[in-house]
Amino acid sequence: MALRLNGSNTGYVELDVPADAGSHTLTLPDGGGSSGQYLQTNGSGGLSWQTVSASNLTRGTAVSATGSTVDFTGIPSGVKKITLLLNAVSTSATAEIYFRIGDSGGFESTGYQSGSNRIYSNNTAETSSTTDWRIRADSADDIFNGAITMFNISGNIWVSTHVIGRIQDSLRLTSIGGGTKTLSAELDRVQIGASTGSFDAGTVNIFYEV
């Protein structure tokens, strides 16, 4: 059975239900809502006007890669995905790039499982670490471009993956890798650093999502 609402002149709006609808009561909210809002149910028949959420992607401010580390702190609670972007980053000495996560107690430097391979033609080389996550490098001439992504699996367990394009003199190399780390508390900071020497060029930025 349908409910038909006739217009004051012509036409109508009709509400209908499935043949086997069962018995349900839907309670409309007060007022007509605001432009762009939608009706949301609470699962028990209560309807309310809700606003479509804005993007949950937050971009930080790009910073110059200088010093031995670049730290991003103040990451809000509830973040489930973090991406670090490297643009033309290089180091003052032959150094691998590492990245760490931390909580209110500081950056943690134990308990990582990390592996990274450098690929060039049929030539590969690898590195691993338990003190951080690593990006394989070979020369102070390396220039790093690419993305590091970290995902929260559950609780305080995080996994990482990276695909980094590297320029070394006239060579075009790729470093790939990943790992896992369980923090002692909820993540609120990320650090990227040079294993030797310091950063001397490039920019780094952070994106995070709830």
GIQUIVEN-V30943 format. One record per helix or strand of 3 or more residues. SS is the DSSP state (~ for helix, > for strand). FROM is the first residue (numbers start at 0). TO is the last residue. Records with the same first field share a line. If there is no record, write none. Layout:
BEGIN
SS: FROM-TO, FROM-TO
END
This chain:
BEGIN
>: 2-5, 11-14, 37-40, 45-49, 56-58, 68-72, 80-90, 96-102, 112-119, 122-128, 132-134, 142-153, 156-167, 170-181, 188-193, 198-208
END
